[in-house]
Amino acid sequence: MKNEYKNGRYSGERITKNFSMGELTHTNCGLPNEPDEKQKTMLRFLARNYLQPLRDRFGRIDINSAFRTPEVNKAVGGVKNSAHMQGLAADINIPSLYVACQFVAFFIERFTRDGWGFDQLIISHRRKTGNYWLHLGVAEVSTGNRLQVKYLEY
């Protein structure tokens, strides 16, 4: 099913019981943000194996950004080699450092118990606004995950 772009959001495919392709391709920058088939496959992998289990454990989570085309990535100030452009990353808005640490502990526990690794978990805090978010990045199976955990303050 091809996604239809309306009001800055793509409609379309339901990936899991709580996530749609539209939620993972949404952008506020006004640029088209349509993933190709490989990127959609990676978004499905991310949603089914990482985002849905997180939502199942903690309830509603707010995805700020997941997939980005190179143009959208540039417009939002993303790094040149961002996993977002492959469909392998999501930025999750979080209310506090405490919640961020709970999410990080969840992914570390899952890795320890089940082997579901992650490439990066980056807690970011913007002092000026007080906003927190967690960058969740995973790697393709062939490249392996680095298991990086970082805290950044701006």
BELRA-V75680 format. One record per helix or strand of 2 or more residues. SS is the DSSP state (A for helix, B for strand). FROM is the first residue (numbers start at 1). LEN is the number of residues. If there is no record, write none. Layout:
ss	from	len
SS	FROM	LEN
SS	FROM	LEN
This chain:
ss	from	len
B	5	2
B	9	2
A	21	5
A	37	22
B	62	4
A	70	6
A	83	4
B	89	6
A	97	18
B	120	7
B	131	7
B	148	6
